[in-house]
Amino acid sequence: MVDLTEQERAAMRAALKPVAELMEEIGWATPLAGLSEAQVLTLIEAAVGAFQEAMAASAARASTEIPF
């Protein structure tokens, strides 16, 4: 397992909503093996995209002040 930073953990939590919205459309009872390739790729795209957006937003909020 990867040793995630708190920033990365927060970005993963931010990715939950778009993935959950897609799963709502697909159907929560659908097993992963029952998903089409297109559905899996869409889920991955939603998760990665939301993660990247959250990381970028977090970086933009980070202080650019030099600590000395």
All heavy atoms as a GROMACS GRO file, in nm:
protein
  498
    1MET      N    1   0.084  -0.118   0.000
    1MET     CA    2   0.000   0.000   0.000
    1MET      C    3   0.089   0.125   0.000
    1MET      O    4   0.195   0.126   0.060
    1MET     CB    5  -0.090  -0.004   0.124
    1MET     CG    6  -0.193   0.103   0.129
    1MET     SD    7  -0.329   0.057   0.022
    1MET     CE    8  -0.422   0.204   0.023
    2VAL      N    9   0.042   0.225  -0.064
    2VAL     CA   10   0.115   0.351  -0.075
    2VAL      C   11   0.098   0.430   0.055
    2VAL      O   12  -0.009   0.430   0.115
    2VAL     CB   13   0.060   0.434  -0.194
    2VAL    CG1   14   0.128   0.567  -0.204
    2VAL    CG2   15   0.074   0.355  -0.323
    3ASP      N   16   0.203   0.496   0.099
    3ASP     CA   17   0.198   0.581   0.217
    3ASP      C   18   0.146   0.718   0.174
    3ASP      O   19   0.221   0.801   0.123
    3ASP     CB   20   0.337   0.592   0.280
    3ASP     CG   21   0.335   0.662   0.413
    3ASP    OD1   22   0.228   0.669   0.476
    3ASP    OD2   23   0.441   0.712   0.454
    4LEU      N   24   0.017   0.742   0.193
    4LEU     CA   25  -0.048   0.863   0.145
    4LEU      C   26  -0.031   0.979   0.242
    4LEU      O   27  -0.030   0.959   0.364
    4LEU     CB   28  -0.198   0.838   0.123
    4LEU     CG   29  -0.234   0.728   0.025
    4LEU    CD1   30  -0.383   0.699   0.030
    4LEU    CD2   31  -0.192   0.766  -0.115
    5THR      N   32  -0.022   1.099   0.187
    5THR     CA   33  -0.022   1.219   0.270
    5THR      C   34  -0.166   1.252   0.306
    5THR      O   35  -0.262   1.201   0.244
    5THR     CB   36   0.039   1.338   0.194
    5THR    OG1   37  -0.046   1.372   0.085
    5THR    CG2   38   0.180   1.307   0.145
    6GLU      N   39  -0.184   1.341   0.402
    6GLU     CA   40  -0.320   1.383   0.439
    6GLU      C   41  -0.386   1.454   0.321
    6GLU      O   42  -0.506   1.440   0.299
    6GLU     CB   43  -0.318   1.473   0.563
    6GLU     CG   44  -0.456   1.506   0.613
    6GLU     CD   45  -0.546   1.385   0.637
    6GLU    OE1   46  -0.498   1.283   0.689
    6GLU    OE2   47  -0.666   1.392   0.601
    7GLN      N   48  -0.308   1.528   0.245
    7GLN     CA   49  -0.360   1.596   0.125
    7GLN      C   50  -0.414   1.493   0.025
    7GLN      O   51  -0.521   1.512  -0.033
    7GLN     CB   52  -0.248   1.680   0.063
    7GLN     CG   53  -0.289   1.757  -0.060
    7GLN     CD   54  -0.172   1.831  -0.123
    7GLN    OE1   55  -0.056   1.795  -0.103
    7GLN    NE2   56  -0.202   1.934  -0.199
    8GLU      N   57  -0.340   1.385   0.005
    8GLU     CA   58  -0.385   1.280  -0.087
    8GLU      C   59  -0.509   1.208  -0.034
    8GLU      O   60  -0.599   1.176  -0.110
    8GLU     CB   61  -0.272   1.181  -0.112
    8GLU     CG   62  -0.158   1.241  -0.192
    8GLU     CD   63  -0.031   1.157  -0.189
    8GLU    OE1   64  -0.006   1.088  -0.087
    8GLU    OE2   65   0.044   1.162  -0.288
    9ARG      N   66  -0.513   1.185   0.097
    9ARG     CA   67  -0.632   1.122   0.156
    9ARG      C   68  -0.755   1.210   0.137
    9ARG      O   69  -0.864   1.162   0.105
    9ARG     CB   70  -0.610   1.095   0.304
    9ARG     CG   71  -0.512   0.984   0.333
    9ARG     CD   72  -0.503   0.960   0.484
    9ARG     NE   73  -0.382   0.890   0.521
    9ARG     CZ   74  -0.359   0.762   0.499
    9ARG    NH1   75  -0.449   0.689   0.440
    9ARG    NH2   76  -0.245   0.707   0.536
   10ALA      N   77  -0.739   1.341   0.154
   10ALA     CA   78  -0.850   1.434   0.134
   10ALA      C   79  -0.894   1.434  -0.012
   10ALA      O   80  -1.014   1.439  -0.042
   10ALA     CB   81  -0.808   1.575   0.178
   11ALA      N   82  -0.799   1.426  -0.104
   11ALA     CA   83  -0.832   1.421  -0.246
   11ALA      C   84  -0.907   1.292  -0.280
   11ALA      O   85  -1.000   1.292  -0.362
   11ALA     CB   86  -0.706   1.434  -0.331
   12MET      N   87  -0.870   1.183  -0.216
   12MET     CA   88  -0.942   1.057  -0.238
   12MET      C   89  -1.086   1.069  -0.187
   12MET      O   90  -1.179   1.023  -0.254
   12MET     CB   91  -0.870   0.941  -0.168
   12MET     CG   92  -0.743   0.899  -0.239
   12MET     SD   93  -0.648   0.774  -0.151
   12MET     CE   94  -0.764   0.645  -0.124
   13ARG      N   95  -1.103   1.132  -0.072
   13ARG     CA   96  -1.239   1.152  -0.019
   13ARG      C   97  -1.321   1.239  -0.114
   13ARG      O   98  -1.440   1.216  -0.133
   13ARG     CB   99  -1.234   1.211   0.121
   13ARG     CG  100  -1.193   1.111   0.229
   13ARG     CD  101  -1.211   1.165   0.369
   13ARG     NE  102  -1.123   1.278   0.399
   13ARG     CZ  103  -0.997   1.266   0.439
   13ARG    NH1  104  -0.941   1.147   0.456
   13ARG    NH2  105  -0.925   1.374   0.465
   14ALA      N  106  -1.256   1.337  -0.176
   14ALA     CA  107  -1.325   1.424  -0.271
   14ALA      C  108  -1.371   1.347  -0.395
   14ALA      O  109  -1.468   1.384  -0.460
   14ALA     CB  110  -1.234   1.541  -0.312
   15ALA      N  111  -1.301   1.239  -0.427
   15ALA     CA  112  -1.336   1.158  -0.544
   15ALA      C  113  -1.455   1.066  -0.517
   15ALA      O  114  -1.512   1.010  -0.611
   15ALA     CB  115  -1.216   1.076  -0.589
   16LEU      N  116  -1.494   1.051  -0.392
   16LEU     CA  117  -1.605   0.961  -0.360
   16LEU      C  118  -1.736   1.004  -0.424
   16LEU      O  119  -1.811   0.920  -0.476
   16LEU     CB  120  -1.623   0.951  -0.208
   16LEU     CG  121  -1.515   0.876  -0.132
   16LEU    CD1  122  -1.540   0.886   0.018
   16LEU    CD2  123  -1.510   0.731  -0.176
   17LYS      N  124  -1.766   1.132  -0.420
   17LYS     CA  125  -1.896   1.179  -0.470
   17LYS      C  126  -1.916   1.150  -0.619
   17LYS      O  127  -2.018   1.092  -0.657
   17LYS     CB  128  -1.916   1.328  -0.440
   17LYS     CG  129  -2.053   1.376  -0.482
   17LYS     CD  130  -2.077   1.520  -0.446
   17LYS     CE  131  -2.215   1.561  -0.492
   17LYS     NZ  132  -2.245   1.699  -0.460
   18PRO      N  133  -1.822   1.188  -0.707
   18PRO     CA  134  -1.844   1.158  -0.849
   18PRO      C  135  -1.851   1.008  -0.879
   18PRO      O  136  -1.928   0.964  -0.963
   18PRO     CB  137  -1.727   1.224  -0.922
   18PRO     CG  138  -1.637   1.279  -0.820
   18PRO     CD  139  -1.702   1.269  -0.687
   19VAL      N  140  -1.773   0.930  -0.807
   19VAL     CA  141  -1.777   0.785  -0.827
   19VAL      C  142  -1.912   0.730  -0.779
   19VAL      O  143  -1.975   0.648  -0.846
   19VAL     CB  144  -1.659   0.715  -0.757
   19VAL    CG1  145  -1.676   0.564  -0.756
   19VAL    CG2  146  -1.528   0.754  -0.825
   20ALA      N  147  -1.958   0.778  -0.664
   20ALA     CA  148  -2.087   0.734  -0.611
   20ALA      C  149  -2.201   0.772  -0.704
   20ALA      O  150  -2.296   0.694  -0.723
   20ALA     CB  151  -2.109   0.792  -0.472
   21GLU      N  152  -2.194   0.890  -0.764
   21GLU     CA  153  -2.298   0.932  -0.858
   21GLU      C  154  -2.303   0.837  -0.979
   21GLU      O  155  -2.412   0.801  -1.026
   21GLU     CB  156  -2.274   1.076  -0.902
   21GLU     CG  157  -2.303   1.176  -0.793
   21GLU     CD  158  -2.260   1.317  -0.827
   21GLU    OE1  159  -2.194   1.339  -0.932
   21GLU    OE2  160  -2.291   1.408  -0.747
   22LEU      N  161  -2.187   0.797  -1.028
   22LEU     CA  162  -2.184   0.702  -1.140
   22LEU      C  163  -2.238   0.565  -1.098
   22LEU      O  164  -2.311   0.501  -1.173
   22LEU     CB  165  -2.041   0.688  -1.195
   22LEU     CG  166  -1.992   0.804  -1.279
   22LEU    CD1  167  -1.843   0.791  -1.304
   22LEU    CD2  168  -2.068   0.809  -1.410
   23MET      N  169  -2.200   0.522  -0.978
   23MET     CA  170  -2.250   0.393  -0.929
   23MET      C  171  -2.401   0.396  -0.910
   23MET      O  172  -2.469   0.296  -0.930
   23MET     CB  173  -2.180   0.353  -0.799
   23MET     CG  174  -2.040   0.301  -0.819
   23MET     SD  175  -2.028   0.162  -0.936
   23MET     CE  176  -2.134   0.041  -0.860
   24GLU      N  177  -2.454   0.511  -0.874
   24GLU     CA  178  -2.600   0.526  -0.862
   24GLU      C  179  -2.666   0.502  -0.997
   24GLU      O  180  -2.768   0.435  -1.006
   24GLU     CB  181  -2.634   0.665  -0.809
   24GLU     CG  182  -2.778   0.685  -0.776
   24GLU     CD  183  -2.823   0.606  -0.654
   24GLU    OE1  184  -2.741   0.581  -0.564
   24GLU    OE2  185  -2.941   0.568  -0.650
   25GLU      N  186  -2.604   0.555  -1.104
   25GLU     CA  187  -2.657   0.535  -1.239
   25GLU      C  188  -2.645   0.388  -1.281
   25GLU      O  189  -2.736   0.333  -1.343
   25GLU     CB  190  -2.581   0.621  -1.340
   25GLU     CG  191  -2.606   0.769  -1.328
   25GLU     CD  192  -2.522   0.848  -1.427
   25GLU    OE1  193  -2.478   0.792  -1.530
   25GLU    OE2  194  -2.499   0.968  -1.399
   26ILE      N  195  -2.531   0.328  -1.251
   26ILE     CA  196  -2.506   0.188  -1.290
   26ILE      C  197  -2.592   0.093  -1.211
   26ILE      O  198  -2.648  -0.002  -1.264
   26ILE     CB  199  -2.356   0.154  -1.271
   26ILE    CG1  200  -2.270   0.234  -1.369
   26ILE    CG2  201  -2.332   0.004  -1.286
   26ILE    CD1  202  -2.121   0.228  -1.342
   27GLY      N  203  -2.602   0.121  -1.081
   27GLY     CA  204  -2.676   0.033  -0.991
   27GLY      C  205  -2.580  -0.028  -0.891
   27GLY      O  206  -2.485  -0.097  -0.929
   28TRP      N  207  -2.604   0.000  -0.763
   28TRP     CA  208  -2.514  -0.046  -0.657
   28TRP      C  209  -2.508  -0.197  -0.648
   28TRP      O  210  -2.408  -0.253  -0.601
   28TRP     CB  211  -2.555   0.014  -0.523
   28TRP     CG  212  -2.517   0.158  -0.513
   28TRP    CD1  213  -2.600   0.266  -0.533
   28TRP    CD2  214  -2.389   0.212  -0.484
   28TRP    NE1  215  -2.528   0.383  -0.518
   28TRP    CE2  216  -2.399   0.353  -0.487
   28TRP    CE3  217  -2.266   0.156  -0.455
   28TRP    CZ2  218  -2.291   0.437  -0.461
   28TRP    CZ3  219  -2.158   0.240  -0.430
   28TRP    CH2  220  -2.171   0.379  -0.433
   29ALA      N  221  -2.610  -0.266  -0.690
   29ALA     CA  222  -2.612  -0.412  -0.680
   29ALA      C  223  -2.534  -0.479  -0.793
   29ALA      O  224  -2.513  -0.601  -0.790
   29ALA     CB  225  -2.756  -0.462  -0.681
   30THR      N  226  -2.488  -0.403  -0.890
   30THR     CA  227  -2.413  -0.459  -1.002
   30THR      C  228  -2.273  -0.500  -0.954
   30THR      O  229  -2.198  -0.416  -0.903
   30THR     CB  230  -2.399  -0.356  -1.116
   30THR    OG1  231  -2.528  -0.309  -1.152
   30THR    CG2  232  -2.328  -0.415  -1.236
   31PRO      N  233  -2.237  -0.626  -0.970
   31PRO     CA  234  -2.101  -0.667  -0.930
   31PRO      C  235  -1.998  -0.606  -1.024
   31PRO      O  236  -2.028  -0.577  -1.141
   31PRO     CB  237  -2.104  -0.819  -0.943
   31PRO     CG  238  -2.219  -0.850  -1.031
   31PRO     CD  239  -2.316  -0.737  -1.022
   32LEU      N  240  -1.878  -0.585  -0.974
   32LEU     CA  241  -1.772  -0.528  -1.058
   32LEU      C  242  -1.751  -0.609  -1.184
   32LEU      O  243  -1.726  -0.555  -1.292
   32LEU     CB  244  -1.641  -0.516  -0.980
   32LEU     CG  245  -1.640  -0.408  -0.871
   32LEU    CD1  246  -1.507  -0.413  -0.795
   32LEU    CD2  247  -1.663  -0.270  -0.929
   33ALA      N  248  -1.759  -0.739  -1.173
   33ALA     CA  249  -1.740  -0.826  -1.289
   33ALA      C  250  -1.852  -0.807  -1.392
   33ALA      O  251  -1.837  -0.843  -1.508
   33ALA     CB  252  -1.734  -0.972  -1.246
   34GLY      N  253  -1.962  -0.747  -1.350
   34GLY     CA  254  -2.073  -0.724  -1.440
   34GLY      C  255  -2.067  -0.591  -1.513
   34GLY      O  256  -2.151  -0.564  -1.598
   35LEU      N  257  -1.968  -0.510  -1.481
   35LEU     CA  258  -1.954  -0.380  -1.547
   35LEU      C  259  -1.890  -0.397  -1.684
   35LEU      O  260  -1.802  -0.482  -1.703
   35LEU     CB  261  -1.868  -0.287  -1.462
   35LEU     CG  262  -1.920  -0.249  -1.324
   35LEU    CD1  263  -1.819  -0.161  -1.253
   35LEU    CD2  264  -2.054  -0.182  -1.332
   36SER      N  265  -1.932  -0.314  -1.776
   36SER     CA  266  -1.870  -0.314  -1.908
   36SER      C  267  -1.735  -0.241  -1.900
   36SER      O  268  -1.707  -0.168  -1.804
   36SER     CB  269  -1.960  -0.244  -2.010
   36SER     OG  270  -1.965  -0.104  -1.982
   37GLU      N  271  -1.655  -0.260  -2.001
   37GLU     CA  272  -1.526  -0.190  -2.006
   37GLU      C  273  -1.549  -0.039  -2.002
   37GLU      O  274  -1.479   0.033  -1.931
   37GLU     CB  275  -1.448  -0.228  -2.133
   37GLU     CG  276  -1.316  -0.156  -2.145
   37GLU     CD  277  -1.240  -0.191  -2.271
   37GLU    OE1  278  -1.280  -0.280  -2.346
   37GLU    OE2  279  -1.135  -0.126  -2.294
   38ALA      N  280  -1.648   0.008  -2.076
   38ALA     CA  281  -1.677   0.152  -2.080
   38ALA      C  282  -1.716   0.204  -1.942
   38ALA      O  283  -1.675   0.313  -1.902
   38ALA     CB  284  -1.787   0.180  -2.181
   39GLN      N  285  -1.793   0.127  -1.867
   39GLN     CA  286  -1.834   0.168  -1.733
   39GLN      C  287  -1.714   0.176  -1.638
   39GLN      O  288  -1.701   0.270  -1.561
   39GLN     CB  289  -1.940   0.074  -1.677
   39GLN     CG  290  -2.075   0.087  -1.745
   39GLN     CD  291  -2.171  -0.022  -1.704
   39GLN    OE1  292  -2.134  -0.139  -1.692
   39GLN    NE2  293  -2.297   0.016  -1.682
   40VAL      N  294  -1.627   0.077  -1.646
   40VAL     CA  295  -1.508   0.077  -1.560
   40VAL      C  296  -1.418   0.196  -1.595
   40VAL      O  297  -1.368   0.266  -1.506
   40VAL     CB  298  -1.430  -0.056  -1.572
   40VAL    CG1  299  -1.298  -0.049  -1.498
   40VAL    CG2  300  -1.514  -0.172  -1.521
   41LEU      N  301  -1.398   0.219  -1.723
   41LEU     CA  302  -1.315   0.332  -1.764
   41LEU      C  303  -1.376   0.465  -1.720
   41LEU      O  304  -1.303   0.557  -1.678
   41LEU     CB  305  -1.294   0.330  -1.915
   41LEU     CG  306  -1.207   0.216  -1.967
   41LEU    CD1  307  -1.207   0.214  -2.120
   41LEU    CD2  308  -1.065   0.225  -1.914
   42THR      N  309  -1.507   0.476  -1.725
   42THR     CA  310  -1.575   0.598  -1.679
   42THR      C  311  -1.556   0.617  -1.529
   42THR      O  312  -1.531   0.729  -1.482
   42THR     CB  313  -1.724   0.594  -1.716
   42THR    OG1  314  -1.737   0.581  -1.858
   42THR    CG2  315  -1.796   0.719  -1.671
   43LEU      N  316  -1.567   0.510  -1.453
   43LEU     CA  317  -1.544   0.518  -1.308
   43LEU      C  318  -1.400   0.561  -1.278
   43LEU      O  319  -1.377   0.647  -1.191
   43LEU     CB  320  -1.572   0.383  -1.242
   43LEU     CG  321  -1.719   0.346  -1.225
   43LEU    CD1  322  -1.732   0.200  -1.183
   43LEU    CD2  323  -1.784   0.437  -1.122
   44ILE      N  324  -1.305   0.504  -1.349
   44ILE     CA  325  -1.165   0.540  -1.329
   44ILE      C  326  -1.142   0.686  -1.365
   44ILE      O  327  -1.075   0.761  -1.291
   44ILE     CB  328  -1.071   0.447  -1.409
   44ILE    CG1  329  -1.078   0.305  -1.352
   44ILE    CG2  330  -0.927   0.499  -1.409
   44ILE    CD1  331  -1.012   0.201  -1.440
   45GLU      N  332  -1.197   0.727  -1.476
   45GLU     CA  333  -1.181   0.866  -1.519
   45GLU      C  334  -1.240   0.962  -1.416
   45GLU      O  335  -1.179   1.065  -1.384
   45GLU     CB  336  -1.250   0.886  -1.655
   45GLU     CG  337  -1.234   1.025  -1.711
   45GLU     CD  338  -1.301   1.042  -1.846
   45GLU    OE1  339  -1.331   0.941  -1.913
   45GLU    OE2  340  -1.322   1.157  -1.885
   46ALA      N  341  -1.356   0.929  -1.363
   46ALA     CA  342  -1.418   1.014  -1.261
   46ALA      C  343  -1.333   1.020  -1.136
   46ALA      O  344  -1.313   1.128  -1.078
   46ALA     CB  345  -1.558   0.962  -1.228
   47ALA      N  346  -1.282   0.907  -1.092
   47ALA     CA  347  -1.201   0.902  -0.970
   47ALA      C  348  -1.070   0.978  -0.987
   47ALA      O  349  -1.033   1.062  -0.903
   47ALA     CB  350  -1.174   0.758  -0.930
   48VAL      N  351  -1.000   0.951  -1.096
   48VAL     CA  352  -0.871   1.016  -1.120
   48VAL      C  353  -0.890   1.166  -1.143
   48VAL      O  354  -0.815   1.249  -1.089
   48VAL     CB  355  -0.797   0.951  -1.238
   48VAL    CG1  356  -0.674   1.030  -1.278
   48VAL    CG2  357  -0.759   0.808  -1.202
   49GLY      N  358  -0.991   1.202  -1.220
   49GLY     CA  359  -1.017   1.344  -1.247
   49GLY      C  360  -1.049   1.422  -1.120
   49GLY      O  361  -0.995   1.530  -1.097
   50ALA      N  362  -1.136   1.366  -1.037
   50ALA     CA  363  -1.171   1.434  -0.911
   50ALA      C  364  -1.051   1.441  -0.818
   50ALA      O  365  -1.030   1.543  -0.750
   50ALA     CB  366  -1.287   1.362  -0.844
   51PHE      N  367  -0.970   1.336  -0.814
   51PHE     CA  368  -0.849   1.336  -0.732
   51PHE      C  369  -0.755   1.446  -0.778
   51PHE      O  370  -0.704   1.525  -0.696
   51PHE     CB  371  -0.781   1.198  -0.740
   51PHE     CG  372  -0.654   1.189  -0.662
   51PHE    CD1  373  -0.655   1.156  -0.528
   51PHE    CD2  374  -0.530   1.212  -0.722
   51PHE    CE1  375  -0.537   1.147  -0.454
   51PHE    CE2  376  -0.413   1.204  -0.650
   51PHE     CZ  377  -0.416   1.172  -0.516
   52GLN      N  378  -0.732   1.455  -0.908
   52GLN     CA  379  -0.641   1.556  -0.961
   52GLN      C  380  -0.692   1.697  -0.935
   52GLN      O  381  -0.616   1.786  -0.899
   52GLN     CB  382  -0.619   1.535  -1.111
   52GLN     CG  383  -0.536   1.414  -1.143
   52GLN     CD  384  -0.522   1.391  -1.293
   52GLN    OE1  385  -0.611   1.423  -1.371
   52GLN    NE2  386  -0.410   1.334  -1.332
   53GLU      N  387  -0.823   1.718  -0.951
   53GLU     CA  388  -0.882   1.849  -0.925
   53GLU      C  389  -0.864   1.888  -0.778
   53GLU      O  390  -0.831   2.003  -0.747
   53GLU     CB  391  -1.029   1.850  -0.963
   53GLU     CG  392  -1.054   1.848  -1.112
   53GLU     CD  393  -1.202   1.832  -1.146
   53GLU    OE1  394  -1.288   1.845  -1.056
   53GLU    OE2  395  -1.230   1.805  -1.264
   54ALA      N  396  -0.888   1.794  -0.689
   54ALA     CA  397  -0.874   1.822  -0.546
   54ALA      C  398  -0.728   1.851  -0.510
   54ALA      O  399  -0.700   1.941  -0.429
   54ALA     CB  400  -0.927   1.705  -0.463
   55MET      N  401  -0.636   1.778  -0.569
   55MET     CA  402  -0.494   1.802  -0.542
   55MET      C  403  -0.453   1.939  -0.596
   55MET      O  404  -0.378   2.013  -0.529
   55MET     CB  405  -0.407   1.693  -0.605
   55MET     CG  406  -0.418   1.558  -0.538
   55MET     SD  407  -0.355   1.555  -0.369
   55MET     CE  408  -0.179   1.568  -0.398
   56ALA      N  409  -0.500   1.976  -0.713
   56ALA     CA  410  -0.467   2.106  -0.770
   56ALA      C  411  -0.526   2.219  -0.685
   56ALA      O  412  -0.459   2.320  -0.660
   56ALA     CB  413  -0.519   2.117  -0.914
   57ALA      N  414  -0.649   2.201  -0.639
   57ALA     CA  415  -0.711   2.303  -0.553
   57ALA      C  416  -0.635   2.316  -0.422
   57ALA      O  417  -0.614   2.427  -0.372
   57ALA     CB  418  -0.857   2.267  -0.528
   58SER      N  419  -0.592   2.205  -0.369
   58SER     CA  420  -0.515   2.206  -0.244
   58SER      C  421  -0.382   2.277  -0.263
   58SER      O  422  -0.338   2.354  -0.178
   58SER     CB  423  -0.493   2.063  -0.195
   58SER     OG  424  -0.416   2.061  -0.079
   59ALA      N  425  -0.317   2.252  -0.375
   59ALA     CA  426  -0.188   2.315  -0.403
   59ALA      C  427  -0.205   2.465  -0.422
   59ALA      O  428  -0.121   2.543  -0.380
   59ALA     CB  429  -0.124   2.252  -0.526
   60ALA      N  430  -0.315   2.505  -0.484
   60ALA     CA  431  -0.340   2.647  -0.506
   60ALA      C  432  -0.363   2.720  -0.374
   60ALA      O  433  -0.330   2.838  -0.362
   60ALA     CB  434  -0.460   2.665  -0.598
   61ARG      N  435  -0.420   2.649  -0.276
   61ARG     CA  436  -0.445   2.710  -0.145
   61ARG      C  437  -0.320   2.711  -0.057
   61ARG      O  438  -0.315   2.783   0.042
   61ARG     CB  439  -0.555   2.633  -0.071
   61ARG     CG  440  -0.693   2.652  -0.129
   61ARG     CD  441  -0.799   2.593  -0.037
   61ARG     NE  442  -0.776   2.452  -0.009
   61ARG     CZ  443  -0.827   2.350  -0.076
   61ARG    NH1  444  -0.902   2.373  -0.181
   61ARG    NH2  445  -0.803   2.226  -0.042
   62ALA      N  446  -0.222   2.631  -0.093
   62ALA     CA  447  -0.100   2.621  -0.012
   62ALA      C  448  -0.029   2.756  -0.009
   62ALA      O  449  -0.026   2.829  -0.107
   62ALA     CB  450  -0.008   2.513  -0.067
   63SER      N  451   0.028   2.783   0.103
   63SER     CA  452   0.099   2.909   0.121
   63SER      C  453   0.226   2.909   0.037
   63SER      O  454   0.300   2.812   0.032
   63SER     CB  455   0.135   2.926   0.268
   63SER     OG  456   0.217   3.039   0.284
   64THR      N  457   0.251   3.022  -0.029
   64THR     CA  458   0.376   3.036  -0.105
   64THR      C  459   0.478   3.115  -0.025
   64THR      O  460   0.584   3.148  -0.076
   64THR     CB  461   0.348   3.106  -0.240
   64THR    OG1  462   0.287   3.232  -0.214
   64THR    CG2  463   0.258   3.021  -0.329
   65GLU      N  464   0.445   3.143   0.100
   65GLU     CA  465   0.535   3.219   0.185
   65GLU      C  466   0.655   3.134   0.224
   65GLU      O  467   0.642   3.017   0.258
   65GLU     CB  468   0.461   3.260   0.312
   65GLU     CG  469   0.544   3.346   0.406
   65GLU     CD  470   0.463   3.388   0.527
   65GLU    OE1  471   0.343   3.416   0.511
   65GLU    OE2  472   0.522   3.390   0.636
   66ILE      N  473   0.772   3.191   0.217
   66ILE     CA  474   0.895   3.122   0.255
   66ILE      C  475   0.906   3.125   0.408
   66ILE      O  476   0.892   3.231   0.468
   66ILE     CB  477   1.018   3.189   0.190
   66ILE    CG1  478   1.004   3.181   0.039
   66ILE    CG2  479   1.147   3.123   0.237
   66ILE    CD1  480   1.108   3.257  -0.038
   67PRO      N  481   0.927   3.012   0.472
   67PRO     CA  482   0.921   3.005   0.618
   67PRO      C  483   1.043   3.058   0.692
   67PRO      O  484   1.066   3.022   0.806
   67PRO     CB  485   0.902   2.855   0.643
   67PRO     CG  486   0.970   2.791   0.529
   67PRO     CD  487   0.947   2.882   0.412
   68PHE      N  488   1.124   3.141   0.631
   68PHE     CA  489   1.240   3.196   0.703
   68PHE      C  490   1.258   3.343   0.670
   68PHE      O  491   1.202   3.399   0.585
   68PHE     CB  492   1.370   3.120   0.675
   68PHE     CG  493   1.402   3.104   0.530
   68PHE    CD1  494   1.471   3.202   0.462
   68PHE    CD2  495   1.364   2.990   0.461
   68PHE    CE1  496   1.502   3.186   0.329
   68PHE    CE2  497   1.396   2.974   0.328
   68PHE     CZ  498   1.464   3.073   0.261
   0.00000   0.00000   0.00000
